[in-house]
Amino acid sequence: MEKIAFLGLGHMGEPMARQLVAARHPLTLWNRTPAKADALAAEAQAEAEAEAEAARGTSASTSTVAVAASPAEAVRDADIVITMLAGSDAVREVADAILPALRPGAYWVEMSTIGPDTVKELAERVPEGVTFVDAPVMGSTDKAAAGQLGILAGGDAAGVEHVLARFGPVTRTGPLGSGAALKLVVNTAVIGGVALVAEAMKLADALGLDESTARDALAAGPLAGAVARAFATDVHFGSDLAVKDVSLATHTTQLPAMEAVLRHFRAAAADPDVVHEDVARAVTHIRTRDLTRRDS
């Protein structure tokens, strides 16, 4: 099996890395906060020892999971490098470290949400002999934990599709950068839909409607998916991430409706009680927000 380096164990990266641990891929982890990588490696070692003891009556077994002290160390012997980081700046910083260390024949699969412009910028820096693939994901932490993310793979992904399928179904989107582009389109629609549901519920509040009645009516209509996401409490998608994604979209072309959505989520992101909470908290913020003083 290929040696895989997985860089970034945040809210999405950690459950994704667990899918590779479960598949027994030789895996090297790196995370900016080492404790997360250490904990996952220790857990994998304990599972390997328990399985060995159950099978052969001995606990002498070694996990296939290692922890690297730096990004460059993590990727040096890797056949496949996967990055799942917070945004463009984090990816650029890690790229500075790993690009000189990537070996010829390796694949670098970039799975963060960074937009097609950053993908193209990075592609120009990838050394000869290394295949660069952009493969952002659809879904949040619940789908990541279940191995049911949607993978949007742009570029020459044939050599890594079997690994990407560990995270969920893979859609080949076209040339390099097309995965990032489609992810931007999908996220814009989802975030816009969530904001629309929040405003619809604000209108229902103003009209004195029963909350559950209004919510059920919306859930029975064309916004059903957005309603489910707007009221989800078991997934992580902070308002700061929404601001990042919508900003990428509104910098690409004129999107007046999404500019208004961006103002909503910027206000929610400025509230320390909302930014790192589930999306339902952001919806509550939009429903109760006082618009008498307009944001700049």
NORQUIPE-V340279 format. One record per residue. OMEGA is omega in radians with two decimals (* if undefined). D_FIRST is the distance of its C-alpha to the first C-alpha in Angstrom with 1 decimal. Layout:
OMEGA_D_FIRST / OMEGA_D_FIRST
This chain:
-3.13_0.0 / 2.99_3.8 / -3.06_6.5 / 2.98_9.0 / -3.13_12.7 / -3.06_14.9 / 3.11_18.6 / -3.10_21.4 / 3.08_21.8 / -3.08_25.0 / 3.12_26.3 / -3.05_23.6 / -3.09_20.7 / 3.11_20.7 / 3.07_20.4 / 3.11_17.7 / 3.12_15.6 / 3.10_16.3 / 3.12_14.6 / 3.05_11.2 / -3.12_12.4 / 3.14_13.3 / 3.11_10.0 / 3.01_8.7 / 2.95_6.3 / -2.89_7.1 / 3.01_10.1 / -3.07_13.3 / 2.92_16.3 / 3.06_19.6 / -3.11_22.7 / 3.02_26.3 / -2.99_27.4 / -3.05_25.4 / -3.14_26.5 / 3.13_24.3 / 3.14_21.1 / -3.11_22.5 / -3.14_23.4 / 3.11_20.0 / 3.12_18.3 / 3.11_21.2 / 3.12_20.9 / 3.11_17.2 / 3.13_18.4 / 3.12_21.3 / 3.13_19.4 / 3.14_17.1 / 3.13_20.4 / 3.13_22.2 / 3.13_19.7 / 3.14_19.8 / 3.14_23.6 / -3.06_24.0 / -3.00_22.1 / -3.14_23.4 / 3.11_26.3 / 3.12_24.9 / -3.11_23.5 / 3.13_21.8 / -3.10_18.2 / 3.10_16.1 / 3.08_14.3 / -3.08_10.9 / 3.10_13.1 / 3.12_15.2 / 3.12_18.2 / -3.13_19.3 / -3.11_23.0 / 3.07_23.0 / -3.13_21.1 / 3.10_21.0 / -3.10_19.5 / -2.98_16.8 / -2.94_15.7 / -3.12_16.5 / -3.02_13.2 / 2.98_11.1 / -3.13_9.5 / 3.09_10.6 / 3.12_13.8 / 3.04_15.4 / 3.12_19.0 / -2.95_21.1 / -2.96_24.5 / -3.08_28.1 / -3.01_29.5 / -3.10_30.1 / 3.13_31.5 / 3.14_28.6 / 3.12_26.2 / -3.13_28.4 / 3.12_28.6 / 3.11_24.9 / 3.11_24.7 / -3.09_27.3 / -2.98_25.1 / -3.03_21.7 / 3.11_22.8 / -3.05_23.9 / -3.13_20.7 / -3.11_18.2 / 3.07_17.0 / -3.10_17.6 / -3.14_14.9 / 3.01_13.6 / 2.95_14.2 / -3.14_16.5 / -3.12_16.8 / -3.01_20.2 / 3.11_20.8 / 3.05_24.1 / -3.03_27.4 / 3.13_29.0 / -3.06_30.7 / -3.14_30.5 / 3.12_32.7 / 3.08_30.4 / -3.14_27.4 / 3.09_29.5 / -3.14_30.6 / -3.11_27.1 / 3.13_26.1 / -3.10_29.0 / -3.07_27.5 / -3.10_24.0 / 3.12_23.8 / -3.14_23.6 / 3.09_20.2 / 3.12_18.5 / -3.12_18.1 / -3.13_19.7 / 3.00_19.4 / -3.04_21.7 / 3.07_20.6 / -3.00_23.1 / 2.99_23.3 / -3.11_26.2 / -3.11_27.0 / -2.99_27.6 / 3.13_26.4 / 3.12_27.1 / 3.11_24.9 / -3.13_22.1 / -3.11_22.3 / -3.07_22.3 / -3.06_19.3 / 3.05_22.0 / 2.96_22.3 / -3.07_23.2 / -3.14_21.0 / -2.96_23.2 / 3.08_21.1 / -3.14_23.1 / -3.09_22.3 / -3.04_19.7 / -3.04_17.1 / -3.07_15.8 / -3.11_12.6 / -3.07_11.7 / -3.13_13.7 / 3.08_11.1 / 3.12_10.1 / -3.13_13.8 / 3.04_14.7 / -3.11_13.5 / -3.11_16.6 / -3.12_18.9 / -3.10_20.2 / 3.02_19.7 / 3.08_22.8 / -2.97_22.8 / -3.12_25.9 / -3.07_26.6 / 3.13_26.7 / -3.10_25.4 / -3.11_27.4 / 3.07_28.1 / 3.12_25.7 / 3.14_27.5 / -3.13_30.8 / 3.10_30.3 / 3.13_29.1 / 3.11_32.4 / -3.11_34.4 / -3.12_32.9 / 3.11_33.3 / 3.13_36.9 / -3.10_37.8 / -3.11_36.4 / 3.07_38.1 / 3.11_41.2 / 3.10_41.3 / 3.12_41.0 / 3.12_43.9 / 3.08_46.0 / 3.14_45.6 / 3.13_46.7 / 3.08_49.7 / 3.11_50.5 / 3.06_50.5 / 3.07_52.7 / 3.11_55.1 / 3.09_55.1 / -3.10_55.9 / -3.13_58.8 / 3.08_60.1 / 3.14_60.1 / 3.04_57.7 / -3.04_55.9 / -3.08_52.4 / 3.11_50.7 / 3.13_52.8 / -3.13_51.8 / 3.13_48.2 / 3.13_48.1 / 3.09_49.9 / -3.12_47.4 / 3.13_44.5 / -3.08_46.2 / -3.07_46.4 / 3.12_44.2 / -3.04_43.0 / -3.12_41.4 / 3.12_37.9 / 3.09_39.4 / 3.13_41.5 / -3.14_38.5 / -3.09_36.8 / -3.08_40.1 / -3.14_40.7 / 3.11_37.2 / -3.09_37.1 / 3.11_33.6 / 3.11_31.8 / 2.96_31.8 / -3.06_33.1 / 3.11_35.6 / 3.10_38.5 / 3.09_37.3 / 3.09_34.2 / 3.10_36.5 / 3.13_38.7 / -3.06_35.8 / -3.13_34.7 / 3.09_38.2 / 3.07_39.2 / -3.12_36.6 / -3.07_38.1 / 3.03_41.7 / -3.12_41.2 / -3.13_39.9 / -3.12_43.0 / -3.14_46.1 / -3.04_45.3 / -3.14_48.4 / -3.13_47.3 / 3.01_44.1 / 3.09_46.2 / 3.08_48.0 / 3.14_44.8 / 3.11_43.7 / 3.09_47.0 / -3.03_46.3 / 3.02_42.9 / 3.11_44.2 / 3.11_46.9 / -3.13_44.5 / 3.13_42.2 / 3.12_45.3 / -3.08_46.0 / 3.12_44.2 / -3.04_44.2 / -2.88_42.3 / -3.10_39.7 / 3.13_37.0 / 3.12_37.9 / -3.04_36.8 / 3.13_38.0 / 3.10_40.8 / 3.09_42.4 / 3.10_42.5 / 3.09_44.1 / 3.13_46.7 / 3.13_47.4 / -3.11_48.0 / -3.04_50.3 / -3.05_52.4 / 3.11_52.4 / -3.10_55.9 / 3.13_56.1 / 3.05_59.7 / -3.04_58.4 / 3.04_56.1 / 3.08_53.0 / *_53.3
